[in-house]
Each structure stands twice: as C-alpha cells, then as structure tokens.
Amino acid sequence: MENARIKTLRAALRAKYGAGCYRITRNDQVHIYGQMPNSTTVGWWLMGDILGAELWVGIHDNFLEGTTA
C-alpha cells in the first residue's frame, strides 16, 4: 500500500512541477525546485512531509476512500 501511495504522489508531483523538480528524501520530506511560495525567489524549498505533500497537490482524499474507520 505504501509503494502505491508514493507512486501516486510522484506522478502528481511530476505532473505539477515537472520531472526532476521534486525530491522525496529517506525521512519522507518532500522538496520542490521552483518559485517559492509567497516569494519571487526560485530554488529548492521544503513542501513538507508526504502527508503534507498529498494534501498540497490534492490527492490525499483518494487514500481516505480506501480505508475503514
């Protein structure tokens, strides 16, 4: 399940920011290369952890539908 989640996140990040413009580190941090939020500076910026990135790109709801409470 975790691999499908990462693959979906990678596809969404690739579609939104382009290939090579995102990184997912070993400790599950997501970094983006591009214009930083609320700035005119371009560079690498920390989007957050995997959950935060899923929320940012709008794919987190897809995984909630498959779970039971």
CHARMM internal coordinates of N, CA and C (Angstrom, degrees):
IC EDIT
DIST 1 N 1 CA 1.4559
DIST 1 CA 1 C 1.5328
ANGL 1 N 1 CA 1 C 110.89
DIST 1 C 2 N 1.3308
ANGL 1 CA 1 C 2 N 116.02
DIHE 1 N 1 CA 1 C 2 N -40.08
DIST 2 N 2 CA 1.4630
ANGL 1 C 2 N 2 CA 119.58
DIHE 1 CA 1 C 2 N 2 CA -177.92
DIST 2 CA 2 C 1.5274
ANGL 2 N 2 CA 2 C 111.47
DIHE 1 C 2 N 2 CA 2 C -64.22
DIST 2 C 3 N 1.3396
ANGL 2 CA 2 C 3 N 117.14
DIHE 2 N 2 CA 2 C 3 N -39.84
DIST 3 N 3 CA 1.4562
ANGL 2 C 3 N 3 CA 119.94
DIHE 2 CA 2 C 3 N 3 CA 179.75
DIST 3 CA 3 C 1.5221
ANGL 3 N 3 CA 3 C 111.68
DIHE 2 C 3 N 3 CA 3 C -64.19
DIST 3 C 4 N 1.3172
ANGL 3 CA 3 C 4 N 118.06
DIHE 3 N 3 CA 3 C 4 N -38.84
DIST 4 N 4 CA 1.4646
ANGL 3 C 4 N 4 CA 121.38
DIHE 3 CA 3 C 4 N 4 CA 177.87
DIST 4 CA 4 C 1.5264
ANGL 4 N 4 CA 4 C 110.14
DIHE 3 C 4 N 4 CA 4 C -64.25
DIST 4 C 5 N 1.3086
ANGL 4 CA 4 C 5 N 115.62
DIHE 4 N 4 CA 4 C 5 N -37.52
DIST 5 N 5 CA 1.4646
ANGL 4 C 5 N 5 CA 120.74
DIHE 4 CA 4 C 5 N 5 CA 178.85
DIST 5 CA 5 C 1.5270
ANGL 5 N 5 CA 5 C 110.94
DIHE 4 C 5 N 5 CA 5 C -64.35
DIST 5 C 6 N 1.3296
ANGL 5 CA 5 C 6 N 117.14
DIHE 5 N 5 CA 5 C 6 N -44.32
DIST 6 N 6 CA 1.4663
ANGL 5 C 6 N 6 CA 121.81
DIHE 5 CA 5 C 6 N 6 CA 179.65
DIST 6 CA 6 C 1.5287
ANGL 6 N 6 CA 6 C 110.31
DIHE 5 C 6 N 6 CA 6 C -67.33
DIST 6 C 7 N 1.3308
ANGL 6 CA 6 C 7 N 116.95
DIHE 6 N 6 CA 6 C 7 N -41.70
DIST 7 N 7 CA 1.4689
ANGL 6 C 7 N 7 CA 120.17
DIHE 6 CA 6 C 7 N 7 CA 178.97
DIST 7 CA 7 C 1.5207
ANGL 7 N 7 CA 7 C 111.55
DIHE 6 C 7 N 7 CA 7 C -62.24
DIST 7 C 8 N 1.3280
ANGL 7 CA 7 C 8 N 116.73
DIHE 7 N 7 CA 7 C 8 N -40.98
DIST 8 N 8 CA 1.4654
ANGL 7 C 8 N 8 CA 120.61
DIHE 7 CA 7 C 8 N 8 CA 178.18
DIST 8 CA 8 C 1.5213
ANGL 8 N 8 CA 8 C 110.62
DIHE 7 C 8 N 8 CA 8 C -65.59
DIST 8 C 9 N 1.3404
ANGL 8 CA 8 C 9 N 116.55
DIHE 8 N 8 CA 8 C 9 N -41.60
DIST 9 N 9 CA 1.4661
ANGL 8 C 9 N 9 CA 120.18
DIHE 8 CA 8 C 9 N 9 CA 178.00
DIST 9 CA 9 C 1.5207
ANGL 9 N 9 CA 9 C 110.86
DIHE 8 C 9 N 9 CA 9 C -64.19
DIST 9 C 10 N 1.3274
ANGL 9 CA 9 C 10 N 117.30
DIHE 9 N 9 CA 9 C 10 N -43.60
DIST 10 N 10 CA 1.4725
ANGL 9 C 10 N 10 CA 120.18
DIHE 9 CA 9 C 10 N 10 CA 178.70
DIST 10 CA 10 C 1.5345
ANGL 10 N 10 CA 10 C 111.32
DIHE 9 C 10 N 10 CA 10 C -60.78
DIST 10 C 11 N 1.3220
ANGL 10 CA 10 C 11 N 116.95
DIHE 10 N 10 CA 10 C 11 N -41.71
DIST 11 N 11 CA 1.4649
ANGL 10 C 11 N 11 CA 120.26
DIHE 10 CA 10 C 11 N 11 CA 179.15
DIST 11 CA 11 C 1.5276
ANGL 11 N 11 CA 11 C 110.75
DIHE 10 C 11 N 11 CA 11 C -64.13
DIST 11 C 12 N 1.3233
ANGL 11 CA 11 C 12 N 117.27
DIHE 11 N 11 CA 11 C 12 N -41.08
DIST 12 N 12 CA 1.4578
ANGL 11 C 12 N 12 CA 120.84
DIHE 11 CA 11 C 12 N 12 CA 179.90
DIST 12 CA 12 C 1.5271
ANGL 12 N 12 CA 12 C 110.97
DIHE 11 C 12 N 12 CA 12 C -67.65
DIST 12 C 13 N 1.3386
ANGL 12 CA 12 C 13 N 117.35
DIHE 12 N 12 CA 12 C 13 N -41.18
DIST 13 N 13 CA 1.4706
ANGL 12 C 13 N 13 CA 120.81
DIHE 12 CA 12 C 13 N 13 CA 178.41
DIST 13 CA 13 C 1.5271
ANGL 13 N 13 CA 13 C 110.84
DIHE 12 C 13 N 13 CA 13 C -66.63
DIST 13 C 14 N 1.3302
ANGL 13 CA 13 C 14 N 116.69
DIHE 13 N 13 CA 13 C 14 N -40.12
DIST 14 N 14 CA 1.4686
ANGL 13 C 14 N 14 CA 120.86
DIHE 13 CA 13 C 14 N 14 CA 178.30
DIST 14 CA 14 C 1.5323
ANGL 14 N 14 CA 14 C 110.76
DIHE 13 C 14 N 14 CA 14 C -62.70
DIST 14 C 15 N 1.3349
ANGL 14 CA 14 C 15 N 116.48
DIHE 14 N 14 CA 14 C 15 N -40.50
DIST 15 N 15 CA 1.4640
ANGL 14 C 15 N 15 CA 120.62
DIHE 14 CA 14 C 15 N 15 CA -179.79
DIST 15 CA 15 C 1.5295
ANGL 15 N 15 CA 15 C 111.39
DIHE 14 C 15 N 15 CA 15 C -68.95
DIST 15 C 16 N 1.3218
ANGL 15 CA 15 C 16 N 116.70
DIHE 15 N 15 CA 15 C 16 N -36.88
DIST 16 N 16 CA 1.4662
ANGL 15 C 16 N 16 CA 119.78
DIHE 15 CA 15 C 16 N 16 CA -175.77
DIST 16 CA 16 C 1.5268
ANGL 16 N 16 CA 16 C 113.01
DIHE 15 C 16 N 16 CA 16 C -83.89
DIST 16 C 17 N 1.3490
ANGL 16 CA 16 C 17 N 117.86
DIHE 16 N 16 CA 16 C 17 N -40.57
DIST 17 N 17 CA 1.4650
ANGL 16 C 17 N 17 CA 121.20
DIHE 16 CA 16 C 17 N 17 CA -172.78
DIST 17 CA 17 C 1.5208
ANGL 17 N 17 CA 17 C 114.27
DIHE 16 C 17 N 17 CA 17 C -112.61
DIST 17 C 18 N 1.3319
ANGL 17 CA 17 C 18 N 118.36
DIHE 17 N 17 CA 17 C 18 N -14.52
DIST 18 N 18 CA 1.4568
ANGL 17 C 18 N 18 CA 121.59
DIHE 17 CA 17 C 18 N 18 CA 179.69
DIST 18 CA 18 C 1.5211
ANGL 18 N 18 CA 18 C 111.63
DIHE 17 C 18 N 18 CA 18 C 99.91
DIST 18 C 19 N 1.3260
ANGL 18 CA 18 C 19 N 114.91
DIHE 18 N 18 CA 18 C 19 N 155.93
DIST 19 N 19 CA 1.4651
ANGL 18 C 19 N 19 CA 120.70
DIHE 18 CA 18 C 19 N 19 CA 179.25
DIST 19 CA 19 C 1.5230
ANGL 19 N 19 CA 19 C 109.45
DIHE 18 C 19 N 19 CA 19 C -67.03
DIST 19 C 20 N 1.3063
ANGL 19 CA 19 C 20 N 116.56
DIHE 19 N 19 CA 19 C 20 N 136.03
DIST 20 N 20 CA 1.4618
ANGL 19 C 20 N 20 CA 120.78
DIHE 19 CA 19 C 20 N 20 CA 178.63
DIST 20 CA 20 C 1.5170
ANGL 20 N 20 CA 20 C 114.24
DIHE 19 C 20 N 20 CA 20 C 82.72
DIST 20 C 21 N 1.3031
ANGL 20 CA 20 C 21 N 117.62
DIHE 20 N 20 CA 20 C 21 N 2.23
DIST 21 N 21 CA 1.4670
ANGL 20 C 21 N 21 CA 120.78
DIHE 20 CA 20 C 21 N 21 CA -178.68
DIST 21 CA 21 C 1.5150
ANGL 21 N 21 CA 21 C 112.24
DIHE 20 C 21 N 21 CA 21 C -108.75
DIST 21 C 22 N 1.3165
ANGL 21 CA 21 C 22 N 117.16
DIHE 21 N 21 CA 21 C 22 N 19.38
DIST 22 N 22 CA 1.4636
ANGL 21 C 22 N 22 CA 121.09
DIHE 21 CA 21 C 22 N 22 CA 175.95
DIST 22 CA 22 C 1.5248
ANGL 22 N 22 CA 22 C 108.55
DIHE 21 C 22 N 22 CA 22 C -146.18
DIST 22 C 23 N 1.3267
ANGL 22 CA 22 C 23 N 116.12
DIHE 22 N 22 CA 22 C 23 N 154.85
DIST 23 N 23 CA 1.4614
ANGL 22 C 23 N 23 CA 122.71
DIHE 22 CA 22 C 23 N 23 CA 175.25
DIST 23 CA 23 C 1.5121
ANGL 23 N 23 CA 23 C 108.30
DIHE 22 C 23 N 23 CA 23 C -137.93
DIST 23 C 24 N 1.3150
ANGL 23 CA 23 C 24 N 116.18
DIHE 23 N 23 CA 23 C 24 N 141.27
DIST 24 N 24 CA 1.4555
ANGL 23 C 24 N 24 CA 122.01
DIHE 23 CA 23 C 24 N 24 CA 169.48
DIST 24 CA 24 C 1.5185
ANGL 24 N 24 CA 24 C 105.65
DIHE 23 C 24 N 24 CA 24 C -118.38
DIST 24 C 25 N 1.3217
ANGL 24 CA 24 C 25 N 116.32
DIHE 24 N 24 CA 24 C 25 N 115.70
DIST 25 N 25 CA 1.4565
ANGL 24 C 25 N 25 CA 121.06
DIHE 24 CA 24 C 25 N 25 CA -175.33
DIST 25 CA 25 C 1.5194
ANGL 25 N 25 CA 25 C 111.24
DIHE 24 C 25 N 25 CA 25 C -83.57
DIST 25 C 26 N 1.3322
ANGL 25 CA 25 C 26 N 115.80
DIHE 25 N 25 CA 25 C 26 N 171.88
DIST 26 N 26 CA 1.4626
ANGL 25 C 26 N 26 CA 121.08
DIHE 25 CA 25 C 26 N 26 CA 179.84
DIST 26 CA 26 C 1.5215
ANGL 26 N 26 CA 26 C 112.93
DIHE 25 C 26 N 26 CA 26 C -62.01
DIST 26 C 27 N 1.3279
ANGL 26 CA 26 C 27 N 116.66
DIHE 26 N 26 CA 26 C 27 N -29.83
DIST 27 N 27 CA 1.4573
ANGL 26 C 27 N 27 CA 119.39
DIHE 26 CA 26 C 27 N 27 CA -179.99
DIST 27 CA 27 C 1.5313
ANGL 27 N 27 CA 27 C 111.31
DIHE 26 C 27 N 27 CA 27 C -95.76
DIST 27 C 28 N 1.3385
ANGL 27 CA 27 C 28 N 115.99
DIHE 27 N 27 CA 27 C 28 N 25.95
DIST 28 N 28 CA 1.4666
ANGL 27 C 28 N 28 CA 124.55
DIHE 27 CA 27 C 28 N 28 CA 171.74
DIST 28 CA 28 C 1.5257
ANGL 28 N 28 CA 28 C 114.67
DIHE 27 C 28 N 28 CA 28 C 65.33
DIST 28 C 29 N 1.3194
ANGL 28 CA 28 C 29 N 117.90
DIHE 28 N 28 CA 28 C 29 N 27.78
DIST 29 N 29 CA 1.4528
ANGL 28 C 29 N 29 CA 120.68
DIHE 28 CA 28 C 29 N 29 CA 171.98
DIST 29 CA 29 C 1.5215
ANGL 29 N 29 CA 29 C 108.77
DIHE 28 C 29 N 29 CA 29 C -90.44
DIST 29 C 30 N 1.3353
ANGL 29 CA 29 C 30 N 116.31
DIHE 29 N 29 CA 29 C 30 N 144.15
DIST 30 N 30 CA 1.4560
ANGL 29 C 30 N 30 CA 121.25
DIHE 29 CA 29 C 30 N 30 CA 179.49
DIST 30 CA 30 C 1.5242
ANGL 30 N 30 CA 30 C 107.88
DIHE 29 C 30 N 30 CA 30 C -113.39
DIST 30 C 31 N 1.3337
ANGL 30 CA 30 C 31 N 116.20
DIHE 30 N 30 CA 30 C 31 N 122.88
DIST 31 N 31 CA 1.4596
ANGL 30 C 31 N 31 CA 123.46
DIHE 30 CA 30 C 31 N 31 CA 178.84
DIST 31 CA 31 C 1.5206
ANGL 31 N 31 CA 31 C 108.57
DIHE 30 C 31 N 31 CA 31 C -113.74
DIST 31 C 32 N 1.3206
ANGL 31 CA 31 C 32 N 116.55
DIHE 31 N 31 CA 31 C 32 N 142.49
DIST 32 N 32 CA 1.4642
ANGL 31 C 32 N 32 CA 122.92
DIHE 31 CA 31 C 32 N 32 CA -179.01
DIST 32 CA 32 C 1.5250
ANGL 32 N 32 CA 32 C 108.93
DIHE 31 C 32 N 32 CA 32 C -122.96
DIST 32 C 33 N 1.3472
ANGL 32 CA 32 C 33 N 116.32
DIHE 32 N 32 CA 32 C 33 N 140.26
DIST 33 N 33 CA 1.4536
ANGL 32 C 33 N 33 CA 120.53
DIHE 32 CA 32 C 33 N 33 CA 172.74
DIST 33 CA 33 C 1.5174
ANGL 33 N 33 CA 33 C 107.78
DIHE 32 C 33 N 33 CA 33 C -103.17
DIST 33 C 34 N 1.3055
ANGL 33 CA 33 C 34 N 115.63
DIHE 33 N 33 CA 33 C 34 N 120.16
DIST 34 N 34 CA 1.4554
ANGL 33 C 34 N 34 CA 121.07
DIHE 33 CA 33 C 34 N 34 CA 179.80
DIST 34 CA 34 C 1.5149
ANGL 34 N 34 CA 34 C 109.50
DIHE 33 C 34 N 34 CA 34 C 164.96
DIST 34 C 35 N 1.3187
ANGL 34 CA 34 C 35 N 115.75
DIHE 34 N 34 CA 34 C 35 N -164.73
DIST 35 N 35 CA 1.4556
ANGL 34 C 35 N 35 CA 119.77
DIHE 34 CA 34 C 35 N 35 CA 178.79
DIST 35 CA 35 C 1.5203
ANGL 35 N 35 CA 35 C 109.40
DIHE 34 C 35 N 35 CA 35 C -69.73
DIST 35 C 36 N 1.3189
ANGL 35 CA 35 C 36 N 115.04
DIHE 35 N 35 CA 35 C 36 N 128.44
DIST 36 N 36 CA 1.4579
ANGL 35 C 36 N 36 CA 120.15
DIHE 35 CA 35 C 36 N 36 CA -177.90
DIST 36 CA 36 C 1.5229
ANGL 36 N 36 CA 36 C 110.24
DIHE 35 C 36 N 36 CA 36 C -73.20
DIST 36 C 37 N 1.3355
ANGL 36 CA 36 C 37 N 116.86
DIHE 36 N 36 CA 36 C 37 N 145.01
DIST 37 N 37 CA 1.4649
ANGL 36 C 37 N 37 CA 120.01
DIHE 36 CA 36 C 37 N 37 CA 179.42
DIST 37 CA 37 C 1.5322
ANGL 37 N 37 CA 37 C 111.57
DIHE 36 C 37 N 37 CA 37 C -57.60
DIST 37 C 38 N 1.3169
ANGL 37 CA 37 C 38 N 116.43
DIHE 37 N 37 CA 37 C 38 N 139.22
DIST 38 N 38 CA 1.4696
ANGL 37 C 38 N 38 CA 123.33
DIHE 37 CA 37 C 38 N 38 CA 179.03
DIST 38 CA 38 C 1.5180
ANGL 38 N 38 CA 38 C 112.89
DIHE 37 C 38 N 38 CA 38 C 57.25
DIST 38 C 39 N 1.3296
ANGL 38 CA 38 C 39 N 117.21
DIHE 38 N 38 CA 38 C 39 N 35.00
DIST 39 N 39 CA 1.4585
ANGL 38 C 39 N 39 CA 121.90
DIHE 38 CA 38 C 39 N 39 CA -177.37
DIST 39 CA 39 C 1.5272
ANGL 39 N 39 CA 39 C 109.42
DIHE 38 C 39 N 39 CA 39 C -152.93
DIST 39 C 40 N 1.3144
ANGL 39 CA 39 C 40 N 115.06
DIHE 39 N 39 CA 39 C 40 N 165.60
DIST 40 N 40 CA 1.4631
ANGL 39 C 40 N 40 CA 120.01
DIHE 39 CA 39 C 40 N 40 CA 173.09
DIST 40 CA 40 C 1.5260
ANGL 40 N 40 CA 40 C 110.85
DIHE 39 C 40 N 40 CA 40 C -105.90
DIST 40 C 41 N 1.3262
ANGL 40 CA 40 C 41 N 116.79
DIHE 40 N 40 CA 40 C 41 N 1.75
DIST 41 N 41 CA 1.4534
ANGL 40 C 41 N 41 CA 122.89
DIHE 40 CA 40 C 41 N 41 CA -178.44
DIST 41 CA 41 C 1.5283
ANGL 41 N 41 CA 41 C 110.69
DIHE 40 C 41 N 41 CA 41 C -80.77
DIST 41 C 42 N 1.3340
ANGL 41 CA 41 C 42 N 115.61
DIHE 41 N 41 CA 41 C 42 N 138.10
DIST 42 N 42 CA 1.4585
ANGL 41 C 42 N 42 CA 121.36
DIHE 41 CA 41 C 42 N 42 CA 176.65
DIST 42 CA 42 C 1.5189
ANGL 42 N 42 CA 42 C 108.32
DIHE 41 C 42 N 42 CA 42 C -108.11
DIST 42 C 43 N 1.3292
ANGL 42 CA 42 C 43 N 115.95
DIHE 42 N 42 CA 42 C 43 N 133.82
DIST 43 N 43 CA 1.4580
ANGL 42 C 43 N 43 CA 121.23
DIHE 42 CA 42 C 43 N 43 CA 178.90
DIST 43 CA 43 C 1.5132
ANGL 43 N 43 CA 43 C 110.30
DIHE 42 C 43 N 43 CA 43 C 170.61
DIST 43 C 44 N 1.3379
ANGL 43 CA 43 C 44 N 115.91
DIHE 43 N 43 CA 43 C 44 N -169.87
DIST 44 N 44 CA 1.4563
ANGL 43 C 44 N 44 CA 120.92
DIHE 43 CA 43 C 44 N 44 CA 177.75
DIST 44 CA 44 C 1.5173
ANGL 44 N 44 CA 44 C 109.30
DIHE 43 C 44 N 44 CA 44 C -80.78
DIST 44 C 45 N 1.3210
ANGL 44 CA 44 C 45 N 116.64
DIHE 44 N 44 CA 44 C 45 N 131.28
DIST 45 N 45 CA 1.4630
ANGL 44 C 45 N 45 CA 121.45
DIHE 44 CA 44 C 45 N 45 CA 176.72
DIST 45 CA 45 C 1.5142
ANGL 45 N 45 CA 45 C 110.11
DIHE 44 C 45 N 45 CA 45 C -135.34
DIST 45 C 46 N 1.3362
ANGL 45 CA 45 C 46 N 115.02
DIHE 45 N 45 CA 45 C 46 N 152.02
DIST 46 N 46 CA 1.4529
ANGL 45 C 46 N 46 CA 121.84
DIHE 45 CA 45 C 46 N 46 CA -177.34
DIST 46 CA 46 C 1.5223
ANGL 46 N 46 CA 46 C 109.74
DIHE 45 C 46 N 46 CA 46 C -84.82
DIST 46 C 47 N 1.3406
ANGL 46 CA 46 C 47 N 115.78
DIHE 46 N 46 CA 46 C 47 N 115.89
DIST 47 N 47 CA 1.4653
ANGL 46 C 47 N 47 CA 120.32
DIHE 46 CA 46 C 47 N 47 CA 176.59
DIST 47 CA 47 C 1.5222
ANGL 47 N 47 CA 47 C 110.07
DIHE 46 C 47 N 47 CA 47 C -78.31
DIST 47 C 48 N 1.3148
ANGL 47 CA 47 C 48 N 117.59
DIHE 47 N 47 CA 47 C 48 N -34.52
DIST 48 N 48 CA 1.4584
ANGL 47 C 48 N 48 CA 122.39
DIHE 47 CA 47 C 48 N 48 CA -179.14
DIST 48 CA 48 C 1.5102
ANGL 48 N 48 CA 48 C 110.13
DIHE 47 C 48 N 48 CA 48 C 137.90
DIST 48 C 49 N 1.3252
ANGL 48 CA 48 C 49 N 115.57
DIHE 48 N 48 CA 48 C 49 N -158.27
DIST 49 N 49 CA 1.4553
ANGL 48 C 49 N 49 CA 119.08
DIHE 48 CA 48 C 49 N 49 CA 176.69
DIST 49 CA 49 C 1.5309
ANGL 49 N 49 CA 49 C 109.60
DIHE 48 C 49 N 49 CA 49 C -86.25
DIST 49 C 50 N 1.3119
ANGL 49 CA 49 C 50 N 116.77
DIHE 49 N 49 CA 49 C 50 N -176.69
DIST 50 N 50 CA 1.4643
ANGL 49 C 50 N 50 CA 121.00
DIHE 49 CA 49 C 50 N 50 CA -175.96
DIST 50 CA 50 C 1.5223
ANGL 50 N 50 CA 50 C 111.41
DIHE 49 C 50 N 50 CA 50 C -61.69
DIST 50 C 51 N 1.3243
ANGL 50 CA 50 C 51 N 117.71
DIHE 50 N 50 CA 50 C 51 N -42.89
DIST 51 N 51 CA 1.4620
ANGL 50 C 51 N 51 CA 120.50
DIHE 50 CA 50 C 51 N 51 CA 179.16
DIST 51 CA 51 C 1.5254
ANGL 51 N 51 CA 51 C 111.00
DIHE 50 C 51 N 51 CA 51 C -62.27
DIST 51 C 52 N 1.3209
ANGL 51 CA 51 C 52 N 116.89
DIHE 51 N 51 CA 51 C 52 N -44.26
DIST 52 N 52 CA 1.4625
ANGL 51 C 52 N 52 CA 120.84
DIHE 51 CA 51 C 52 N 52 CA 177.82
DIST 52 CA 52 C 1.5177
ANGL 52 N 52 CA 52 C 112.16
DIHE 51 C 52 N 52 CA 52 C -61.68
DIST 52 C 53 N 1.3361
ANGL 52 CA 52 C 53 N 116.63
DIHE 52 N 52 CA 52 C 53 N -38.68
DIST 53 N 53 CA 1.4671
ANGL 52 C 53 N 53 CA 120.72
DIHE 52 CA 52 C 53 N 53 CA 178.59
DIST 53 CA 53 C 1.5235
ANGL 53 N 53 CA 53 C 110.80
DIHE 52 C 53 N 53 CA 53 C -67.36
DIST 53 C 54 N 1.3388
ANGL 53 CA 53 C 54 N 116.64
DIHE 53 N 53 CA 53 C 54 N -39.52
DIST 54 N 54 CA 1.4675
ANGL 53 C 54 N 54 CA 119.93
DIHE 53 CA 53 C 54 N 54 CA 177.13
DIST 54 CA 54 C 1.5285
ANGL 54 N 54 CA 54 C 110.51
DIHE 53 C 54 N 54 CA 54 C -61.66
DIST 54 C 55 N 1.3174
ANGL 54 CA 54 C 55 N 116.27
DIHE 54 N 54 CA 54 C 55 N -41.89
DIST 55 N 55 CA 1.4630
ANGL 54 C 55 N 55 CA 119.95
DIHE 54 CA 54 C 55 N 55 CA 178.28
DIST 55 CA 55 C 1.5284
ANGL 55 N 55 CA 55 C 110.56
DIHE 54 C 55 N 55 CA 55 C -66.17
DIST 55 C 56 N 1.3450
ANGL 55 CA 55 C 56 N 116.68
DIHE 55 N 55 CA 55 C 56 N -40.59
DIST 56 N 56 CA 1.4689
ANGL 55 C 56 N 56 CA 122.40
DIHE 55 CA 55 C 56 N 56 CA -177.90
DIST 56 CA 56 C 1.5234
ANGL 56 N 56 CA 56 C 111.17
DIHE 55 C 56 N 56 CA 56 C -61.35
DIST 56 C 57 N 1.3299
ANGL 56 CA 56 C 57 N 117.40
DIHE 56 N 56 CA 56 C 57 N -45.06
DIST 57 N 57 CA 1.4687
ANGL 56 C 57 N 57 CA 120.52
DIHE 56 CA 56 C 57 N 57 CA -177.41
DIST 57 CA 57 C 1.5261
ANGL 57 N 57 CA 57 C 112.36
DIHE 56 C 57 N 57 CA 57 C -89.83
DIST 57 C 58 N 1.3388
ANGL 57 CA 57 C 58 N 117.27
DIHE 57 N 57 CA 57 C 58 N -4.95
DIST 58 N 58 CA 1.4544
ANGL 57 C 58 N 58 CA 121.06
DIHE 57 CA 57 C 58 N 58 CA 172.46
DIST 58 CA 58 C 1.5089
ANGL 58 N 58 CA 58 C 115.88
DIHE 57 C 58 N 58 CA 58 C 83.26
DIST 58 C 59 N 1.3383
ANGL 58 CA 58 C 59 N 118.18
DIHE 58 N 58 CA 58 C 59 N 28.39
DIST 59 N 59 CA 1.4649
ANGL 58 C 59 N 59 CA 119.40
DIHE 58 CA 58 C 59 N 59 CA -179.81
DIST 59 CA 59 C 1.5197
ANGL 59 N 59 CA 59 C 112.48
DIHE 58 C 59 N 59 CA 59 C -110.53
DIST 59 C 60 N 1.3209
ANGL 59 CA 59 C 60 N 119.16
DIHE 59 N 59 CA 59 C 60 N -0.84
DIST 60 N 60 CA 1.4691
ANGL 59 C 60 N 60 CA 121.07
DIHE 59 CA 59 C 60 N 60 CA -176.05
DIST 60 CA 60 C 1.5232
ANGL 60 N 60 CA 60 C 112.10
DIHE 59 C 60 N 60 CA 60 C -63.81
DIST 60 C 61 N 1.3168
ANGL 60 CA 60 C 61 N 118.08
DIHE 60 N 60 CA 60 C 61 N -33.92
DIST 61 N 61 CA 1.4617
ANGL 60 C 61 N 61 CA 121.35
DIHE 60 CA 60 C 61 N 61 CA -178.93
DIST 61 CA 61 C 1.5197
ANGL 61 N 61 CA 61 C 112.15
DIHE 60 C 61 N 61 CA 61 C -61.99
DIST 61 C 62 N 1.3268
ANGL 61 CA 61 C 62 N 117.98
DIHE 61 N 61 CA 61 C 62 N -29.58
DIST 62 N 62 CA 1.4633
ANGL 61 C 62 N 62 CA 121.46
DIHE 61 CA 61 C 62 N 62 CA 179.24
DIST 62 CA 62 C 1.5186
ANGL 62 N 62 CA 62 C 111.42
DIHE 61 C 62 N 62 CA 62 C -60.72
DIST 62 C 63 N 1.3328
ANGL 62 CA 62 C 63 N 117.87
DIHE 62 N 62 CA 62 C 63 N -34.10
DIST 63 N 63 CA 1.4433
ANGL 62 C 63 N 63 CA 120.62
DIHE 62 CA 62 C 63 N 63 CA -178.27
DIST 63 CA 63 C 1.5143
ANGL 63 N 63 CA 63 C 111.82
DIHE 62 C 63 N 63 CA 63 C -84.23
DIST 63 C 64 N 1.3148
ANGL 63 CA 63 C 64 N 117.86
DIHE 63 N 63 CA 63 C 64 N -25.28
DIST 64 N 64 CA 1.4536
ANGL 63 C 64 N 64 CA 120.38
DIHE 63 CA 63 C 64 N 64 CA 178.11
DIST 64 CA 64 C 1.5134
ANGL 64 N 64 CA 64 C 111.44
DIHE 63 C 64 N 64 CA 64 C -69.55
DIST 64 C 65 N 1.3163
ANGL 64 CA 64 C 65 N 118.17
DIHE 64 N 64 CA 64 C 65 N -31.33
DIST 65 N 65 CA 1.4610
ANGL 64 C 65 N 65 CA 121.74
DIHE 64 CA 64 C 65 N 65 CA -179.40
DIST 65 CA 65 C 1.5188
ANGL 65 N 65 CA 65 C 111.64
DIHE 64 C 65 N 65 CA 65 C -65.60
DIST 65 C 66 N 1.3399
ANGL 65 CA 65 C 66 N 117.73
DIHE 65 N 65 CA 65 C 66 N -30.05
DIST 66 N 66 CA 1.4485
ANGL 65 C 66 N 66 CA 120.66
DIHE 65 CA 65 C 66 N 66 CA -177.39
DIST 66 CA 66 C 1.5169
ANGL 66 N 66 CA 66 C 114.34
DIHE 65 C 66 N 66 CA 66 C -86.92
DIST 66 C 67 N 1.3337
ANGL 66 CA 66 C 67 N 118.30
DIHE 66 N 66 CA 66 C 67 N -2.22
DIST 67 N 67 CA 1.4537
ANGL 66 C 67 N 67 CA 120.80
DIHE 66 CA 66 C 67 N 67 CA -178.46
DIST 67 CA 67 C 1.5195
ANGL 67 N 67 CA 67 C 110.70
DIHE 66 C 67 N 67 CA 67 C -104.65
DIST 67 C 68 N 1.3141
ANGL 67 CA 67 C 68 N 115.47
DIHE 67 N 67 CA 67 C 68 N 160.08
DIST 68 N 68 CA 1.4513
ANGL 67 C 68 N 68 CA 120.45
DIHE 67 CA 67 C 68 N 68 CA 175.88
DIST 68 CA 68 C 1.5164
ANGL 68 N 68 CA 68 C 108.91
DIHE 67 C 68 N 68 CA 68 C -116.99
DIST 68 C 69 N 1.3179
ANGL 68 CA 68 C 69 N 115.94
DIHE 68 N 68 CA 68 C 69 N 147.14
DIST 69 N 69 CA 1.4623
ANGL 68 C 69 N 69 CA 119.87
DIHE 68 CA 68 C 69 N 69 CA -177.88
DIST 69 CA 69 C 1.5090
ANGL 69 N 69 CA 69 C 111.63
DIHE 68 C 69 N 69 CA 69 C -95.19
END
COOR INIT
IC SEED 1 N 1 CA 1 C
IC BUILD
